[in-house]
Amino acid sequence: MKAHLIGFITLVSIATTAGSMLFLWSLFNAINTKKSRAFYIAPAIGGFCALILILTRLYASLFSRLMYYLMSIYWALLIYLFIFSVIFIIVNAIHKLSMAWGLCIIFIPSTFMFLYGFSCSFMLEVEKLDLKILSVKNNVCIAHISDLHLGPIYGKNHVCRIVKEIKENDPDFVMITGDLFDGSMKISPEVLFPFNEIRADIYFVLGNHDDVFLGIEEIEKTLRGSKIILLKDEAVHNGDFNIIGIGYRMNHDFLVNKLIELNVTEDMLNILLYHAPGLPVNKLEDCNIQLHLGGHTHGGQFFPLLCDKMSPFKYAKGLKVSKNNKAYVHISEGAGTAGPRLRMFSRSKISFLNIKP
């Protein structure tokens, strides 16, 4: 396994252990049981999660996928068990609560938030937006999807669902802006075969899960047999469009430097595919970019953690327009989920961008 993946598994195990420990400590405190048991049970849960992640990555099977799915449900529930356990500790410190009140504070709101977020993760919305760009000669439709996270949770059925929506709208291009793969499990090339039913050209750039966790060799192997075109820090001409695909890097100066290296000019309509919200919309014109498509943020997948208001990026979701209306940034909320299967106040989306002269 790649060093980055091992580090990620370690981090997830530590986070799961810490979250489970606080929740169990609060639970045992509420029911007047020995709180020291949390220090034995929580590390066992964290270690078990790490084992599942390793098994899923190395030996993908129905059993490992099922265990991963159950683990993702536990993560989703644990987020709110952790939050309301903290609330219980604060309230209990101010005023001693009875067992019944303690259990109610911990479990009732946590269960409600989990069930709501879990049910929302199954919804797939279609978004249609109109853009006006002067250099476009004819109407063009782009289907923009991101963050499918194909792996233990999302597979061929999810791809078929997305392809069905795309075929019904019949776009001229399909742009996939990263994290097509989750990286927690190797994917069979057959999972991508439904994309071959789409008439339009399909372009794809690497996200952090694709390159860091899965690796370029495994990705290229999986893409064989599908019509998905992987852009590796390059620009391709297609009709009146110059499609620039740059793989995700932690160093965001890389993006600007790479655009300079590619010598992007004003001769064509330039569309930038980059996984994260890389450039503010008002600076796109300095790089001769009319449209930047990205993802990565999931639109704030779950509240209050990683919600759109707490995003480290300038844009968390949606369409942004420059002051002079000559450049656009569109950040997809993603067509899947990462980690916990949870969607709080956001939805999985497919966006259709209708570009008009």
N, C-alpha and C positions, 0 to 999 in steps of 0.2 A: 504493500500500500504506500501511497505517496505520503511524504512527511507532513504536508498540510492537512491531509485527511486524518492522520494519527493525532495531530494537534487538535483538530476539530472534535474528534471523538473524546479526547481527554477533557476538553473544555465542556462538552455536553454532559459528560459523566459527573464532573465537579458541580456544574449548575444544577443537575438533577438531584445530586446528593444534598446540596445546600438547601434547595427548595423543599425537598422531602423532609429534611431534618427540622426546618422551622415549622412546617405543617404538622408533622408528627408530635413535635414538642408541644405545640399549642393544643393539639387534640388530646394528648395524654394529660395535659394540664387541665383541660376542660372536664375530663371524665375522672380526674383525681387518680391517675395511674402513674407508675414510675416513669418520669420523663427521661431517665437515662436510657430507656429502651430505644429512643429515637437515634441515639448515637451508634446503635448496632444495626437497626433496620435500614436507615437512610443510606449508609455506604453500600449495603447489599443491593438496594434498588439502583443506585448509581452504577455499580459494577455490572449489574445485570443489563442495564441499558447499553453500556459500552460493549458487552458481549454480543448483544443483538445487532448493534451497528457493524461490528466486525464480521459476524456471520453473514449478514445481508450483503456486505460488500464482497466477501470472498466466495460465499457459497449461496448464491441466490436460489431460493426454493420457495415453494408454497408456504412451508412452515415459517421460514425466516421473514417472508413478506407479511404473513399474518401477525407475527410477533412485533414486527416493525409498526404495523398499523395500530395494534393495541397500545404500543409504546407511545405513538404520536397522540393517541387519545388521552393517555395519562399526562403527557406534557401539556396538552391543551387545558385539561382540568387543573393541573398543578399550578398553572399561572394564576388562576383565581383563588385556589386554595391558599397559595402563598400570600396573595394580597389581603384576603380576608382573615388570614391567620394573624397578620401584622395588625390589622384593625382590632381583632380580638385581644391581642396582647396589650395594646394601648388602652382599650376600654376596660379590660380586666384589672389593669394597674391602677386606674382611677377609681373604679367601683367593682368590687368582687362580684362576678357573675355566677349564676347557678349553672349546673351542667346543661340544662335544657337551653338556656339563653346562649351559652357558649357554643353549643353544637349548631344552633340556628344561625348565629352570626357567621360561623365558618362554612357551613354546608349549603344553606338555602340560596344565598346570592351567588355562590360559586357555581352551583349546579345550574342555576338559571342562565348565568352568563355563558357557561360552557355549552349548554344545549342550544342557545341562540347562535353563538359563533360557529358551532359545529354544523348546524343546519344551513347556515349561510354559505359555508364552504362548498356546498353542493350546487349552488346557484351559479349560472353562467349568463352574464348579460351581454347584449350586443349594443354597442355605442356607435352612432353615426354622427360625424362632424364635417362641416364644410370649411374649406380653406380657400383663400383667394391669393394666387401667386401670379404676378405679372408676366413672368417669363414662360408660363405654361401656355401652350397653343390650344390644346384640347382638354376636355374633362378627363381626369384620371382618378381611379379609385385604388387606394392602398389599404390592404388589410394589415393591421399592426397587432401582433401578439407577442407576449414576452412571458418569461418565468413559468413555463409549463411544468417544470420539475418532474419530468418523466422518471419513474423509479418504482419503489415499493408501493406507493399509494396511487399514483396516476400511471395508467398504461394505455393499451391500444384502444379501449373503449372511450377513454377521455379524448384521444386523438381523433377518433371517428366523430365524436360529438362536435369538436371544433371544426373539423373538415366539412361537416354537414352545413354548418352556419356559413363558412367561407364560400362553399359552392353555391349556396342559395343567393349570395350577394354578388358573386362573380366579379371579383376585383381584378385589376390589371397587374398588380404586384402583391406579394405576401412578404412581409418583413418580420423576422423573428429576432428580437433584440436580446438574446442571451438567456442563459439558464433553461435551455431546452431540456437538459438533463439535470436530475437532482444530484447525481454523483455518488449517491449512497448505494447504488446497485448498477451493475452492468446491464445494458438494455439490448434486447434482440433487435436486429435491423427490421424485422417484420413489424415492429411497433410503429415504425415510420411509414410503412407502405401506403396507408390511406392518403398521405399527402400527395401521392402520385396521381390521385383523381382530380386534383386542382389544375385548372387550365393555366393559371398565371405562373410566372417565374417566382421562385421562393428563395429568398436570401436570408442568411443566418450569420450572426456574429456571436463570438464566445462570451459567456458571462463568467462570474467567479466560480459557480458550481461546475460549469462545464470544464474549464481548463484546470482549475486548482484541484478539484476533487476527482475528476474522471480522467483528464489528460487528453491531449490532442490526438494521440495515436488511437486510443479507444473510440474517440468521437468520429474520426475519419472512417474507422472500421464500421461503426454503426450506421453512418450515413450512406454507405454503399447500397445501391439498389433503390435509393430514394432520389427525388429530383431536387432536394434541398441543396442549395449552393452555399458552401461555407466561404465567407470572406475573411481572409487573414491579413489584416492591416493593408488593405489594397482598395483600389477604386476600379469599378467596371462601368462601361457605358452600355446603356440599354435604351434605345430610342433617343428621346430628348433628355434623358436623365443620366446623371453621374452618381452612381450609388457607391458610397464610401463606407466600408465596413472595417471597424477597428476593434480588436479584442480588448476585453476589460483588463485594466491594470490598477493596482492600488495607488500608484503614483499618477495623479491626474495631470501633471505637467506633460506626461507622455502623450496625452491626447492632442494638445496644442502643437507639440513638437512634431508629431506624426502628420498632422494636417499640413504643416509647413513643408515637411519633407515630400508629401504627395503633390505639392504644388497645385492646390485647388484653385481654379480660375473661375471667372464669371461667365464663361462661354456657355455653360449648360446649367440646368437646375440641379443643384447639388443636395443630395439627401445623405445625412450622416446617420449611420447605425452604430450606436455605442451603448453598452448595457446600462450604465448608470447615467443619471442626469449630469452630463459632463460640462456643458457650457451654458451660462446664462443666456437667455434669449436675445438680449440686446447686444451681446458680443458675437453672435453668430455671423453677422454680416462682415465683421472684421476678418473672418475666416472664409468668406464667400459661401456660407452655408445658408440655404433657405429653409431647410427642414431638418430637425434633429429628432430622431426617434430613440427612446430609451425605456428602461424599466427598472428592475432591481429593488425598488422601494416597496412593491406590493400594495401601494396606495395606503400603507399603514395597515398591516395585516391584522393586528389585534390591539385592542384598546385595554389599558392605557399604555402598554409597552409597544414601542415601535409604531405608534399611531402617526398619522400624517403631520400632526402639529409638533411632534417631537423628532421628525426626520432630520438627520444631519445634512441632508441635501437641500438646496434652495427650492427645488420642486419635488413634491412627493407624488403627485398624480395630475392627470388632466392636460389640457391644451393651454399653452401660454403664447402670447403674441407680442412681438417687439413693438416699441412705441410708434414706429412709422409703418407698422403693418406689413413689413416685407419679409419677416422671418418668424418661424414657428418652432416651438418645442412641444413634443407630445410624449408624456410619460405614462406608460401603460400600468394599470394596477395588477397586471399579471393574469394568466389564464389557469394558474394552479396555486398551490401553497407550499411553503417550505417549513420543515419541522412540524410543529403542531398543526393538525388539520383544523384551522380556525380562521374565521373571517368576521371580525368585529367592525361594523360600520364601514365596510368595504366589500366589494364583490369581485369575483373573477370576471374578466372582461375580454371581449374581442372588439377592437375598434376599427371602424371603416372610415378612412379619411378621404373625403371627396374633394379633390383639388380642382379648382375652376380658374379659368383665366381672369 
